[in-house]
Amino acid sequence: MVGRLYALLLAFSIFLVWQKYSDAEKMVEKEAGAAAAMYHLSSGLGEAQASPLRSALTVYLQSAISDEWPAMDSGKQSGKTHLALGAVYKAILGPAASQRNVALIFELFDQVDTLTQARRSRILAAEGTVPDILWAVLFVGGAATIGFTFFFGTMYLRSQILMTALLALLICSELLIVVALNQPFSGTVKVGPGALADVVADHA
C-alpha cells in the first residue's frame, strides 16, 4: 500500500513537470511565431514605420536570447528585454503610423499581445512547478518506501541488499526526472531560445 501510494504521487509529479515543460516549449514556439508574423505584416506598412518596427523587434528577440534566457536560469526576467518589448509597442504607434493602415495596425497589436503573453508564460514557467510541500512529501515518501523494504527479510542478505538497492535506484532516477524538468529554462535539460534565434536569422 505504501509503495502504491508513493508510486501514484511520483507519477503525478512526473506528469506535472513534463506537462509544464511541454507547455514551455509551446510558449517559446508561440512567441517565435508571433514575432515572425510581425516581420511579415510590417511589409504592408510604409518604410518609415516598417523599418523602426523591424529594428525594435530584432532588438527584442536578441535581448530575449542573450539577456533573458540567462536570467531565467535563476527564475527571473530581464529588465532590458522588458524595455525592448515596450519599444516594439511604441514602434507600432510611432509618428509614422497612418490612418490608412488601421486594420493592419490592429493585427500587429494582436500579434504583439500574443508575443507578450507567451513571454509572460515562459517567465512564470521559469520559476518552477513543484511546490515546496510536495518536494518534502516526495523525499520523505521515498525514504519511507525504501525503509519499508527492511521489514521484508529474506533468507539471503545479498538478495535483500540487491532488492533495496534496485528500488532506491528506481526512486532516485524518477526523482531526478522531476528535479531536471521542474524548471524548464535551467539545468542540463532545458528549453532553449532556438525558435527565436531562427526568426532573427530568417529576417536579419
PyMOL commands that place a pseudoatom at each C-alpha (Angstrom):
pseudoatom trace, name=CA, resn=MET, resi=1, chain=A, elem=C, hetatm=0, pos=[0.000, 0.000, 0.000]
pseudoatom trace, name=CA, resn=VAL, resi=2, chain=A, elem=C, hetatm=0, pos=[2.821, 2.413, 0.863]
pseudoatom trace, name=CA, resn=GLY, resi=3, chain=A, elem=C, hetatm=0, pos=[4.536, 1.610, -2.410]
pseudoatom trace, name=CA, resn=ARG, resi=4, chain=A, elem=C, hetatm=0, pos=[1.367, 2.155, -4.427]
pseudoatom trace, name=CA, resn=LEU, resi=5, chain=A, elem=C, hetatm=0, pos=[0.580, 5.483, -2.785]
pseudoatom trace, name=CA, resn=TYR, resi=6, chain=A, elem=C, hetatm=0, pos=[4.117, 6.737, -3.349]
pseudoatom trace, name=CA, resn=ALA, resi=7, chain=A, elem=C, hetatm=0, pos=[4.117, 5.472, -6.945]
pseudoatom trace, name=CA, resn=LEU, resi=8, chain=A, elem=C, hetatm=0, pos=[0.917, 7.429, -7.628]
pseudoatom trace, name=CA, resn=LEU, resi=9, chain=A, elem=C, hetatm=0, pos=[2.397, 10.590, -6.119]
pseudoatom trace, name=CA, resn=LEU, resi=10, chain=A, elem=C, hetatm=0, pos=[5.635, 10.187, -8.072]
pseudoatom trace, name=CA, resn=ALA, resi=11, chain=A, elem=C, hetatm=0, pos=[3.778, 9.517, -11.324]
pseudoatom trace, name=CA, resn=PHE, resi=12, chain=A, elem=C, hetatm=0, pos=[1.630, 12.612, -10.757]
pseudoatom trace, name=CA, resn=SER, resi=13, chain=A, elem=C, hetatm=0, pos=[4.742, 14.735, -10.141]
pseudoatom trace, name=CA, resn=ILE, resi=14, chain=A, elem=C, hetatm=0, pos=[6.455, 13.476, -13.303]
pseudoatom trace, name=CA, resn=PHE, resi=15, chain=A, elem=C, hetatm=0, pos=[3.313, 14.111, -15.349]
pseudoatom trace, name=CA, resn=LEU, resi=16, chain=A, elem=C, hetatm=0, pos=[3.023, 17.607, -13.869]
pseudoatom trace, name=CA, resn=VAL, resi=17, chain=A, elem=C, hetatm=0, pos=[6.589, 18.691, -14.661]
pseudoatom trace, name=CA, resn=TRP, resi=18, chain=A, elem=C, hetatm=0, pos=[6.541, 17.055, -18.098]
pseudoatom trace, name=CA, resn=GLN, resi=19, chain=A, elem=C, hetatm=0, pos=[3.317, 18.881, -18.968]
pseudoatom trace, name=CA, resn=LYS, resi=20, chain=A, elem=C, hetatm=0, pos=[4.801, 22.194, -17.848]
pseudoatom trace, name=CA, resn=TYR, resi=21, chain=A, elem=C, hetatm=0, pos=[7.995, 21.503, -19.790]
pseudoatom trace, name=CA, resn=SER, resi=22, chain=A, elem=C, hetatm=0, pos=[5.958, 20.765, -22.912]
pseudoatom trace, name=CA, resn=ASP, resi=23, chain=A, elem=C, hetatm=0, pos=[3.912, 23.932, -22.361]
pseudoatom trace, name=CA, resn=ALA, resi=24, chain=A, elem=C, hetatm=0, pos=[7.130, 25.961, -22.027]
pseudoatom trace, name=CA, resn=GLU, resi=25, chain=A, elem=C, hetatm=0, pos=[8.318, 24.684, -25.413]
pseudoatom trace, name=CA, resn=LYS, resi=26, chain=A, elem=C, hetatm=0, pos=[4.973, 25.626, -26.948]
pseudoatom trace, name=CA, resn=MET, resi=27, chain=A, elem=C, hetatm=0, pos=[5.157, 29.108, -25.428]
pseudoatom trace, name=CA, resn=VAL, resi=28, chain=A, elem=C, hetatm=0, pos=[8.569, 29.738, -27.000]
pseudoatom trace, name=CA, resn=GLU, resi=29, chain=A, elem=C, hetatm=0, pos=[7.271, 28.495, -30.361]
pseudoatom trace, name=CA, resn=LYS, resi=30, chain=A, elem=C, hetatm=0, pos=[4.194, 30.724, -29.987]
pseudoatom trace, name=CA, resn=GLU, resi=31, chain=A, elem=C, hetatm=0, pos=[6.398, 33.727, -29.196]
pseudoatom trace, name=CA, resn=ALA, resi=32, chain=A, elem=C, hetatm=0, pos=[8.576, 32.999, -32.215]
pseudoatom trace, name=CA, resn=GLY, resi=33, chain=A, elem=C, hetatm=0, pos=[5.517, 32.574, -34.445]
pseudoatom trace, name=CA, resn=ALA, resi=34, chain=A, elem=C, hetatm=0, pos=[4.091, 35.936, -33.355]
pseudoatom trace, name=CA, resn=ALA, resi=35, chain=A, elem=C, hetatm=0, pos=[7.433, 37.642, -33.999]
pseudoatom trace, name=CA, resn=ALA, resi=36, chain=A, elem=C, hetatm=0, pos=[7.707, 36.063, -37.462]
pseudoatom trace, name=CA, resn=ALA, resi=37, chain=A, elem=C, hetatm=0, pos=[4.145, 37.178, -38.288]
pseudoatom trace, name=CA, resn=MET, resi=38, chain=A, elem=C, hetatm=0, pos=[5.002, 40.736, -37.260]
pseudoatom trace, name=CA, resn=TYR, resi=39, chain=A, elem=C, hetatm=0, pos=[8.009, 40.770, -39.563]
pseudoatom trace, name=CA, resn=HIS, resi=40, chain=A, elem=C, hetatm=0, pos=[5.802, 39.702, -42.467]
pseudoatom trace, name=CA, resn=LEU, resi=41, chain=A, elem=C, hetatm=0, pos=[2.989, 42.115, -41.581]
pseudoatom trace, name=CA, resn=SER, resi=42, chain=A, elem=C, hetatm=0, pos=[5.431, 45.023, -41.399]
pseudoatom trace, name=CA, resn=SER, resi=43, chain=A, elem=C, hetatm=0, pos=[5.889, 44.776, -45.167]
pseudoatom trace, name=CA, resn=GLY, resi=44, chain=A, elem=C, hetatm=0, pos=[2.386, 46.233, -45.519]
pseudoatom trace, name=CA, resn=LEU, resi=45, chain=A, elem=C, hetatm=0, pos=[3.403, 49.421, -43.735]
pseudoatom trace, name=CA, resn=GLY, resi=46, chain=A, elem=C, hetatm=0, pos=[5.254, 52.349, -45.157]
pseudoatom trace, name=CA, resn=GLU, resi=47, chain=A, elem=C, hetatm=0, pos=[9.008, 52.088, -44.910]
pseudoatom trace, name=CA, resn=ALA, resi=48, chain=A, elem=C, hetatm=0, pos=[9.069, 54.991, -42.451]
pseudoatom trace, name=CA, resn=GLN, resi=49, chain=A, elem=C, hetatm=0, pos=[7.144, 52.839, -39.948]
pseudoatom trace, name=CA, resn=ALA, resi=50, chain=A, elem=C, hetatm=0, pos=[8.187, 49.342, -41.039]
pseudoatom trace, name=CA, resn=SER, resi=51, chain=A, elem=C, hetatm=0, pos=[11.923, 49.902, -40.585]
pseudoatom trace, name=CA, resn=PRO, resi=52, chain=A, elem=C, hetatm=0, pos=[11.754, 51.073, -36.930]
pseudoatom trace, name=CA, resn=LEU, resi=53, chain=A, elem=C, hetatm=0, pos=[9.314, 48.242, -36.138]
pseudoatom trace, name=CA, resn=ARG, resi=54, chain=A, elem=C, hetatm=0, pos=[11.584, 45.571, -37.611]
pseudoatom trace, name=CA, resn=SER, resi=55, chain=A, elem=C, hetatm=0, pos=[14.589, 47.063, -35.817]
pseudoatom trace, name=CA, resn=ALA, resi=56, chain=A, elem=C, hetatm=0, pos=[12.743, 47.147, -32.473]
pseudoatom trace, name=CA, resn=LEU, resi=57, chain=A, elem=C, hetatm=0, pos=[11.559, 43.577, -32.968]
pseudoatom trace, name=CA, resn=THR, resi=58, chain=A, elem=C, hetatm=0, pos=[15.088, 42.408, -33.761]
pseudoatom trace, name=CA, resn=VAL, resi=59, chain=A, elem=C, hetatm=0, pos=[16.447, 44.135, -30.647]
pseudoatom trace, name=CA, resn=TYR, resi=60, chain=A, elem=C, hetatm=0, pos=[13.742, 42.473, -28.550]
pseudoatom trace, name=CA, resn=LEU, resi=61, chain=A, elem=C, hetatm=0, pos=[14.476, 38.980, -29.871]
pseudoatom trace, name=CA, resn=GLN, resi=62, chain=A, elem=C, hetatm=0, pos=[18.225, 39.406, -29.484]
pseudoatom trace, name=CA, resn=SER, resi=63, chain=A, elem=C, hetatm=0, pos=[17.750, 40.660, -25.919]
pseudoatom trace, name=CA, resn=ALA, resi=64, chain=A, elem=C, hetatm=0, pos=[15.444, 37.737, -25.104]
pseudoatom trace, name=CA, resn=ILE, resi=65, chain=A, elem=C, hetatm=0, pos=[18.136, 35.335, -26.323]
pseudoatom trace, name=CA, resn=SER, resi=66, chain=A, elem=C, hetatm=0, pos=[21.218, 36.968, -24.804]
pseudoatom trace, name=CA, resn=ASP, resi=67, chain=A, elem=C, hetatm=0, pos=[19.776, 38.627, -21.678]
pseudoatom trace, name=CA, resn=GLU, resi=68, chain=A, elem=C, hetatm=0, pos=[16.539, 36.981, -20.631]
pseudoatom trace, name=CA, resn=TRP, resi=69, chain=A, elem=C, hetatm=0, pos=[17.472, 33.331, -21.138]
pseudoatom trace, name=CA, resn=PRO, resi=70, chain=A, elem=C, hetatm=0, pos=[20.435, 33.564, -18.728]
pseudoatom trace, name=CA, resn=ALA, resi=71, chain=A, elem=C, hetatm=0, pos=[18.196, 35.463, -16.278]
pseudoatom trace, name=CA, resn=MET, resi=72, chain=A, elem=C, hetatm=0, pos=[15.536, 32.741, -16.456]
pseudoatom trace, name=CA, resn=ASP, resi=73, chain=A, elem=C, hetatm=0, pos=[18.172, 30.272, -15.327]
pseudoatom trace, name=CA, resn=SER, resi=74, chain=A, elem=C, hetatm=0, pos=[17.610, 31.889, -11.919]
pseudoatom trace, name=CA, resn=GLY, resi=75, chain=A, elem=C, hetatm=0, pos=[13.848, 32.150, -12.378]
pseudoatom trace, name=CA, resn=LYS, resi=76, chain=A, elem=C, hetatm=0, pos=[13.959, 35.882, -13.204]
pseudoatom trace, name=CA, resn=GLN, resi=77, chain=A, elem=C, hetatm=0, pos=[13.199, 38.154, -16.134]
pseudoatom trace, name=CA, resn=SER, resi=78, chain=A, elem=C, hetatm=0, pos=[15.383, 40.736, -17.865]
pseudoatom trace, name=CA, resn=GLY, resi=79, chain=A, elem=C, hetatm=0, pos=[14.618, 44.420, -17.449]
pseudoatom trace, name=CA, resn=LYS, resi=80, chain=A, elem=C, hetatm=0, pos=[16.442, 45.122, -20.721]
pseudoatom trace, name=CA, resn=THR, resi=81, chain=A, elem=C, hetatm=0, pos=[14.160, 42.734, -22.588]
pseudoatom trace, name=CA, resn=HIS, resi=82, chain=A, elem=C, hetatm=0, pos=[11.109, 44.326, -20.953]
pseudoatom trace, name=CA, resn=LEU, resi=83, chain=A, elem=C, hetatm=0, pos=[12.194, 47.741, -22.224]
pseudoatom trace, name=CA, resn=ALA, resi=84, chain=A, elem=C, hetatm=0, pos=[12.846, 46.302, -25.680]
pseudoatom trace, name=CA, resn=LEU, resi=85, chain=A, elem=C, hetatm=0, pos=[9.291, 44.941, -25.756]
pseudoatom trace, name=CA, resn=GLY, resi=86, chain=A, elem=C, hetatm=0, pos=[7.964, 48.387, -24.866]
pseudoatom trace, name=CA, resn=ALA, resi=87, chain=A, elem=C, hetatm=0, pos=[9.915, 49.793, -27.809]
pseudoatom trace, name=CA, resn=VAL, resi=88, chain=A, elem=C, hetatm=0, pos=[8.068, 47.375, -30.117]
pseudoatom trace, name=CA, resn=TYR, resi=89, chain=A, elem=C, hetatm=0, pos=[4.724, 48.767, -28.941]
pseudoatom trace, name=CA, resn=LYS, resi=90, chain=A, elem=C, hetatm=0, pos=[5.979, 52.324, -29.472]
pseudoatom trace, name=CA, resn=ALA, resi=91, chain=A, elem=C, hetatm=0, pos=[7.193, 51.483, -32.971]
pseudoatom trace, name=CA, resn=ILE, resi=92, chain=A, elem=C, hetatm=0, pos=[3.723, 50.268, -33.965]
pseudoatom trace, name=CA, resn=LEU, resi=93, chain=A, elem=C, hetatm=0, pos=[2.164, 53.560, -32.792]
pseudoatom trace, name=CA, resn=GLY, resi=94, chain=A, elem=C, hetatm=0, pos=[5.048, 55.730, -33.944]
pseudoatom trace, name=CA, resn=PRO, resi=95, chain=A, elem=C, hetatm=0, pos=[4.689, 59.156, -35.574]
pseudoatom trace, name=CA, resn=ALA, resi=96, chain=A, elem=C, hetatm=0, pos=[4.698, 57.490, -38.995]
pseudoatom trace, name=CA, resn=ALA, resi=97, chain=A, elem=C, hetatm=0, pos=[1.521, 55.485, -38.256]
pseudoatom trace, name=CA, resn=SER, resi=98, chain=A, elem=C, hetatm=0, pos=[-1.114, 56.020, -40.919]
pseudoatom trace, name=CA, resn=GLN, resi=99, chain=A, elem=C, hetatm=0, pos=[-4.891, 56.021, -40.615]
pseudoatom trace, name=CA, resn=ARG, resi=100, chain=A, elem=C, hetatm=0, pos=[-4.995, 54.015, -43.853]
pseudoatom trace, name=CA, resn=ASN, resi=101, chain=A, elem=C, hetatm=0, pos=[-3.418, 51.020, -42.118]
pseudoatom trace, name=CA, resn=VAL, resi=102, chain=A, elem=C, hetatm=0, pos=[-5.851, 50.749, -39.195]
pseudoatom trace, name=CA, resn=ALA, resi=103, chain=A, elem=C, hetatm=0, pos=[-6.705, 47.087, -39.900]
pseudoatom trace, name=CA, resn=LEU, resi=104, chain=A, elem=C, hetatm=0, pos=[-3.017, 46.222, -40.227]
pseudoatom trace, name=CA, resn=ILE, resi=105, chain=A, elem=C, hetatm=0, pos=[-2.184, 48.084, -37.017]
pseudoatom trace, name=CA, resn=PHE, resi=106, chain=A, elem=C, hetatm=0, pos=[-4.866, 46.121, -35.178]
pseudoatom trace, name=CA, resn=GLU, resi=107, chain=A, elem=C, hetatm=0, pos=[-3.402, 42.860, -36.482]
pseudoatom trace, name=CA, resn=LEU, resi=108, chain=A, elem=C, hetatm=0, pos=[0.087, 43.903, -35.416]
pseudoatom trace, name=CA, resn=PHE, resi=109, chain=A, elem=C, hetatm=0, pos=[-1.203, 44.687, -31.932]
pseudoatom trace, name=CA, resn=ASP, resi=110, chain=A, elem=C, hetatm=0, pos=[-2.910, 41.296, -31.818]
pseudoatom trace, name=CA, resn=GLN, resi=111, chain=A, elem=C, hetatm=0, pos=[0.405, 39.611, -32.648]
pseudoatom trace, name=CA, resn=VAL, resi=112, chain=A, elem=C, hetatm=0, pos=[2.439, 41.679, -30.182]
pseudoatom trace, name=CA, resn=ASP, resi=113, chain=A, elem=C, hetatm=0, pos=[-0.139, 40.874, -27.481]
pseudoatom trace, name=CA, resn=THR, resi=114, chain=A, elem=C, hetatm=0, pos=[0.321, 37.175, -28.300]
pseudoatom trace, name=CA, resn=LEU, resi=115, chain=A, elem=C, hetatm=0, pos=[4.091, 37.645, -28.080]
pseudoatom trace, name=CA, resn=THR, resi=116, chain=A, elem=C, hetatm=0, pos=[3.741, 39.434, -24.713]
pseudoatom trace, name=CA, resn=GLN, resi=117, chain=A, elem=C, hetatm=0, pos=[1.504, 36.718, -23.258]
pseudoatom trace, name=CA, resn=ALA, resi=118, chain=A, elem=C, hetatm=0, pos=[3.876, 33.987, -24.447]
pseudoatom trace, name=CA, resn=ARG, resi=119, chain=A, elem=C, hetatm=0, pos=[6.818, 35.808, -22.858]
pseudoatom trace, name=CA, resn=ARG, resi=120, chain=A, elem=C, hetatm=0, pos=[4.950, 36.185, -19.587]
pseudoatom trace, name=CA, resn=SER, resi=121, chain=A, elem=C, hetatm=0, pos=[4.054, 32.483, -19.592]
pseudoatom trace, name=CA, resn=ARG, resi=122, chain=A, elem=C, hetatm=0, pos=[7.658, 31.365, -20.075]
pseudoatom trace, name=CA, resn=ILE, resi=123, chain=A, elem=C, hetatm=0, pos=[8.851, 33.703, -17.313]
pseudoatom trace, name=CA, resn=LEU, resi=124, chain=A, elem=C, hetatm=0, pos=[6.303, 32.163, -14.941]
pseudoatom trace, name=CA, resn=ALA, resi=125, chain=A, elem=C, hetatm=0, pos=[7.358, 28.666, -16.053]
pseudoatom trace, name=CA, resn=ALA, resi=126, chain=A, elem=C, hetatm=0, pos=[10.989, 29.521, -15.252]
pseudoatom trace, name=CA, resn=GLU, resi=127, chain=A, elem=C, hetatm=0, pos=[10.079, 29.862, -11.571]
pseudoatom trace, name=CA, resn=GLY, resi=128, chain=A, elem=C, hetatm=0, pos=[9.373, 26.132, -11.260]
pseudoatom trace, name=CA, resn=THR, resi=129, chain=A, elem=C, hetatm=0, pos=[6.309, 23.927, -10.945]
pseudoatom trace, name=CA, resn=VAL, resi=130, chain=A, elem=C, hetatm=0, pos=[6.621, 21.682, -7.891]
pseudoatom trace, name=CA, resn=PRO, resi=131, chain=A, elem=C, hetatm=0, pos=[5.735, 23.459, -4.604]
pseudoatom trace, name=CA, resn=ASP, resi=132, chain=A, elem=C, hetatm=0, pos=[7.989, 23.091, -1.559]
pseudoatom trace, name=CA, resn=ILE, resi=133, chain=A, elem=C, hetatm=0, pos=[5.488, 20.973, 0.362]
pseudoatom trace, name=CA, resn=LEU, resi=134, chain=A, elem=C, hetatm=0, pos=[5.372, 18.448, -2.477]
pseudoatom trace, name=CA, resn=TRP, resi=135, chain=A, elem=C, hetatm=0, pos=[9.180, 18.237, -2.537]
pseudoatom trace, name=CA, resn=ALA, resi=136, chain=A, elem=C, hetatm=0, pos=[9.106, 17.367, 1.173]
pseudoatom trace, name=CA, resn=VAL, resi=137, chain=A, elem=C, hetatm=0, pos=[6.485, 14.667, 0.621]
pseudoatom trace, name=CA, resn=LEU, resi=138, chain=A, elem=C, hetatm=0, pos=[8.384, 13.224, -2.334]
pseudoatom trace, name=CA, resn=PHE, resi=139, chain=A, elem=C, hetatm=0, pos=[11.695, 12.871, -0.484]
pseudoatom trace, name=CA, resn=VAL, resi=140, chain=A, elem=C, hetatm=0, pos=[10.210, 11.743, 2.829]
pseudoatom trace, name=CA, resn=GLY, resi=141, chain=A, elem=C, hetatm=0, pos=[7.933, 9.310, 0.989]
pseudoatom trace, name=CA, resn=GLY, resi=142, chain=A, elem=C, hetatm=0, pos=[10.872, 7.933, -0.966]
pseudoatom trace, name=CA, resn=ALA, resi=143, chain=A, elem=C, hetatm=0, pos=[12.882, 7.344, 2.188]
pseudoatom trace, name=CA, resn=ALA, resi=144, chain=A, elem=C, hetatm=0, pos=[9.884, 5.703, 3.873]
pseudoatom trace, name=CA, resn=THR, resi=145, chain=A, elem=C, hetatm=0, pos=[9.234, 3.427, 0.896]
pseudoatom trace, name=CA, resn=ILE, resi=146, chain=A, elem=C, hetatm=0, pos=[12.850, 2.291, 0.815]
pseudoatom trace, name=CA, resn=GLY, resi=147, chain=A, elem=C, hetatm=0, pos=[12.807, 1.856, 4.594]
pseudoatom trace, name=CA, resn=PHE, resi=148, chain=A, elem=C, hetatm=0, pos=[9.816, -0.493, 4.365]
pseudoatom trace, name=CA, resn=THR, resi=149, chain=A, elem=C, hetatm=0, pos=[11.873, -2.972, 2.344]
pseudoatom trace, name=CA, resn=PHE, resi=150, chain=A, elem=C, hetatm=0, pos=[13.849, -3.805, 5.500]
pseudoatom trace, name=CA, resn=PHE, resi=151, chain=A, elem=C, hetatm=0, pos=[10.700, -5.289, 7.033]
pseudoatom trace, name=CA, resn=PHE, resi=152, chain=A, elem=C, hetatm=0, pos=[10.559, -7.914, 4.293]
pseudoatom trace, name=CA, resn=GLY, resi=153, chain=A, elem=C, hetatm=0, pos=[13.504, -10.002, 5.373]
pseudoatom trace, name=CA, resn=THR, resi=154, chain=A, elem=C, hetatm=0, pos=[14.817, -12.735, 3.079]
pseudoatom trace, name=CA, resn=MET, resi=155, chain=A, elem=C, hetatm=0, pos=[16.908, -15.799, 3.759]
pseudoatom trace, name=CA, resn=TYR, resi=156, chain=A, elem=C, hetatm=0, pos=[19.790, -14.323, 1.788]
pseudoatom trace, name=CA, resn=LEU, resi=157, chain=A, elem=C, hetatm=0, pos=[21.293, -10.953, 2.740]
pseudoatom trace, name=CA, resn=ARG, resi=158, chain=A, elem=C, hetatm=0, pos=[22.657, -10.449, -0.772]
pseudoatom trace, name=CA, resn=SER, resi=159, chain=A, elem=C, hetatm=0, pos=[19.138, -10.666, -2.247]
pseudoatom trace, name=CA, resn=GLN, resi=160, chain=A, elem=C, hetatm=0, pos=[17.859, -8.206, 0.358]
pseudoatom trace, name=CA, resn=ILE, resi=161, chain=A, elem=C, hetatm=0, pos=[20.626, -5.727, -0.477]
pseudoatom trace, name=CA, resn=LEU, resi=162, chain=A, elem=C, hetatm=0, pos=[20.028, -6.104, -4.229]
pseudoatom trace, name=CA, resn=MET, resi=163, chain=A, elem=C, hetatm=0, pos=[16.269, -5.605, -3.869]
pseudoatom trace, name=CA, resn=THR, resi=164, chain=A, elem=C, hetatm=0, pos=[16.700, -2.496, -1.727]
pseudoatom trace, name=CA, resn=ALA, resi=165, chain=A, elem=C, hetatm=0, pos=[19.395, -1.052, -3.994]
pseudoatom trace, name=CA, resn=LEU, resi=166, chain=A, elem=C, hetatm=0, pos=[17.291, -1.506, -7.144]
pseudoatom trace, name=CA, resn=LEU, resi=167, chain=A, elem=C, hetatm=0, pos=[14.280, 0.129, -5.502]
pseudoatom trace, name=CA, resn=ALA, resi=168, chain=A, elem=C, hetatm=0, pos=[16.414, 3.026, -4.287]
pseudoatom trace, name=CA, resn=LEU, resi=169, chain=A, elem=C, hetatm=0, pos=[17.918, 3.424, -7.772]
pseudoatom trace, name=CA, resn=LEU, resi=170, chain=A, elem=C, hetatm=0, pos=[14.474, 3.473, -9.373]
pseudoatom trace, name=CA, resn=ILE, resi=171, chain=A, elem=C, hetatm=0, pos=[13.104, 6.050, -6.937]
pseudoatom trace, name=CA, resn=CYS, resi=172, chain=A, elem=C, hetatm=0, pos=[16.196, 8.270, -7.252]
pseudoatom trace, name=CA, resn=SER, resi=173, chain=A, elem=C, hetatm=0, pos=[16.037, 8.087, -11.061]
pseudoatom trace, name=CA, resn=GLU, resi=174, chain=A, elem=C, hetatm=0, pos=[12.415, 9.213, -11.098]
pseudoatom trace, name=CA, resn=LEU, resi=175, chain=A, elem=C, hetatm=0, pos=[13.094, 11.974, -8.574]
pseudoatom trace, name=CA, resn=LEU, resi=176, chain=A, elem=C, hetatm=0, pos=[15.943, 13.120, -10.817]
pseudoatom trace, name=CA, resn=ILE, resi=177, chain=A, elem=C, hetatm=0, pos=[13.468, 13.467, -13.696]
pseudoatom trace, name=CA, resn=VAL, resi=178, chain=A, elem=C, hetatm=0, pos=[11.256, 15.677, -11.538]
pseudoatom trace, name=CA, resn=VAL, resi=179, chain=A, elem=C, hetatm=0, pos=[14.232, 17.807, -10.471]
pseudoatom trace, name=CA, resn=ALA, resi=180, chain=A, elem=C, hetatm=0, pos=[15.549, 18.137, -14.037]
pseudoatom trace, name=CA, resn=LEU, resi=181, chain=A, elem=C, hetatm=0, pos=[12.214, 19.168, -15.569]
pseudoatom trace, name=CA, resn=ASN, resi=182, chain=A, elem=C, hetatm=0, pos=[10.871, 21.278, -12.711]
pseudoatom trace, name=CA, resn=GLN, resi=183, chain=A, elem=C, hetatm=0, pos=[12.462, 24.457, -14.084]
pseudoatom trace, name=CA, resn=PRO, resi=184, chain=A, elem=C, hetatm=0, pos=[12.253, 24.144, -17.891]
pseudoatom trace, name=CA, resn=PHE, resi=185, chain=A, elem=C, hetatm=0, pos=[14.677, 27.011, -18.572]
pseudoatom trace, name=CA, resn=SER, resi=186, chain=A, elem=C, hetatm=0, pos=[17.547, 25.953, -16.310]
pseudoatom trace, name=CA, resn=GLY, resi=187, chain=A, elem=C, hetatm=0, pos=[19.731, 22.929, -15.690]
pseudoatom trace, name=CA, resn=THR, resi=188, chain=A, elem=C, hetatm=0, pos=[21.036, 20.378, -18.166]
pseudoatom trace, name=CA, resn=VAL, resi=189, chain=A, elem=C, hetatm=0, pos=[17.583, 19.610, -19.621]
pseudoatom trace, name=CA, resn=LYS, resi=190, chain=A, elem=C, hetatm=0, pos=[16.046, 22.932, -20.640]
pseudoatom trace, name=CA, resn=VAL, resi=191, chain=A, elem=C, hetatm=0, pos=[14.128, 24.734, -23.351]
pseudoatom trace, name=CA, resn=GLY, resi=192, chain=A, elem=C, hetatm=0, pos=[16.462, 26.833, -25.464]
pseudoatom trace, name=CA, resn=PRO, resi=193, chain=A, elem=C, hetatm=0, pos=[15.850, 30.017, -27.489]
pseudoatom trace, name=CA, resn=GLY, resi=194, chain=A, elem=C, hetatm=0, pos=[16.415, 28.239, -30.795]
pseudoatom trace, name=CA, resn=ALA, resi=195, chain=A, elem=C, hetatm=0, pos=[12.977, 29.153, -32.174]
pseudoatom trace, name=CA, resn=LEU, resi=196, chain=A, elem=C, hetatm=0, pos=[13.612, 32.862, -31.536]
pseudoatom trace, name=CA, resn=ALA, resi=197, chain=A, elem=C, hetatm=0, pos=[17.116, 32.646, -32.996]
pseudoatom trace, name=CA, resn=ASP, resi=198, chain=A, elem=C, hetatm=0, pos=[15.680, 31.117, -36.179]
pseudoatom trace, name=CA, resn=VAL, resi=199, chain=A, elem=C, hetatm=0, pos=[13.318, 34.069, -36.597]
pseudoatom trace, name=CA, resn=VAL, resi=200, chain=A, elem=C, hetatm=0, pos=[16.189, 36.532, -36.182]
pseudoatom trace, name=CA, resn=ALA, resi=201, chain=A, elem=C, hetatm=0, pos=[18.270, 34.606, -38.712]
pseudoatom trace, name=CA, resn=ASP, resi=202, chain=A, elem=C, hetatm=0, pos=[15.403, 34.485, -41.221]
pseudoatom trace, name=CA, resn=HIS, resi=203, chain=A, elem=C, hetatm=0, pos=[14.817, 38.222, -41.060]
pseudoatom trace, name=CA, resn=ALA, resi=204, chain=A, elem=C, hetatm=0, pos=[18.325, 39.547, -40.465]
for i in range(1, 204): cmd.bond("trace and resi %d" % i, "trace and resi %d" % (i + 1))
show_as sticks, trace
zoom trace
